[in-house]
Amino acid sequence: MKPEAPRALQASASPPDALGRVLADLRISVIDRCNFRCPYCMPDETYPAGHAFLRARERLDFDEIERLARVFVSLGVRKLRLTGGEPLLRRDLPVLVARLAAIEGVEDLALTTNGALLPRYVVPLRDAGLQRLTLSMDSVDAEVFRRMSGGRGELAQIEAAIAAAEAAGFARLKINCVVMRGVNDDGLLDLVARFRGTGHVLRFIEYMDVGTVNGWRGDRVVPGAELARRIGAHWPLEPLPRDAAATARRWRFRDGAGEVGFINSVTEPFCGGCTRARLSADGKLYTCLFARAGHDLRALLRAGESDAALRATVAGIWSHRGDRYSERRAELRAAGVLEHVEMFAIGG
């Protein structure tokens, strides 16, 4: 018998952070493992030798994730996104999705995945209440795609994932592509052609200096503005209005064939509108994708802290948040501030 759902916590919006930004989005990493080794996140050649992934007991269990999600929703969070690592490696993920979908106040429940395992799970996920899907596709050239996955993935797998998602009722997918100069940027137009007119939204992400192992170099960043010019020269574009809290600059094709987005964290930082908190698989709260350390909520959970105490802790952490790494990137890197949490630990 399914246990009775916990009662909704009394809502009380979190205070804004030190820069006036509200808390509205929570990204939940459910596992730190991944079946790909993408060069911008977890490259095989520089991945820490002997790295120990979290053991099952070190990860938050579903009761703990649901409880923390309820705390965050009580503080004003309305959007939840499940990430990894690769979240589909977490056993029984549709069970967690159903529990999160049942939380009063959640308006948007999404999942980011590399797609390799999606066909076997997409129907249970949809039935459980998942509303949106984001998949990764860094190239439509099979060999380039294989290299971009660290030799672990095949383009045919992702095409199968897209087809399965469409058949399950996900009519509007987000397709993310991380662009690296000299690696996959020459296939830009082929990728755009693949998704024009499909109803899906292709988004190009600037190569970022996340973590410590991806060998980031500024000369490998392809500015989003450059990409927009290159695309617009073939298919004219016009800008769409931008939500202040959105990460992507959105453009639509003038011929009505859909839209394309650009996440320009390096060249056009959007720290001023960032409303996102991140929860790692081992229960640490990170207030920035480029944070150096997190706040241990798992310890509080397992010490028996009350929901009220957890809520007060999260609100206090958020109210002191002053992160704006992307705006200060050059200054901080010049000062030697290079150590960040790895992206595979907290998702994108």
Secondary structure, 3 states (H helix, E strand, C coil): CCCCCCCCCCCCCCCCCCCCCCCCEEEEECCCCCCCCCCCCCCCCCCCCCCCCCCHHHCCCHHHHHHHHHHHHHCCCCEEEEECCCHHHCCCHHHHHHHHHCCCCCCEEEEEECCCCHHHHHHHHHHHCCCEEEEECCCCCHHHHHHHCCCCCCHHHHHHHHHHHHHCCCCCCEEEEEEECCCCHHHHHHHHHHHCCCCCEEEEEECCCCCCCCCCCHHHECCHHHHHHHHHCCCCEEECCCCCCCCCEEEEECCCCCEEEEECCCCCCCHHHCCEEEECCCCEEECCCCCCCCEEHHHHHHCCCCHHHHHHHHHHHHHCCCCCHHHHHHHHHHCCCCCCCCHHHHCC
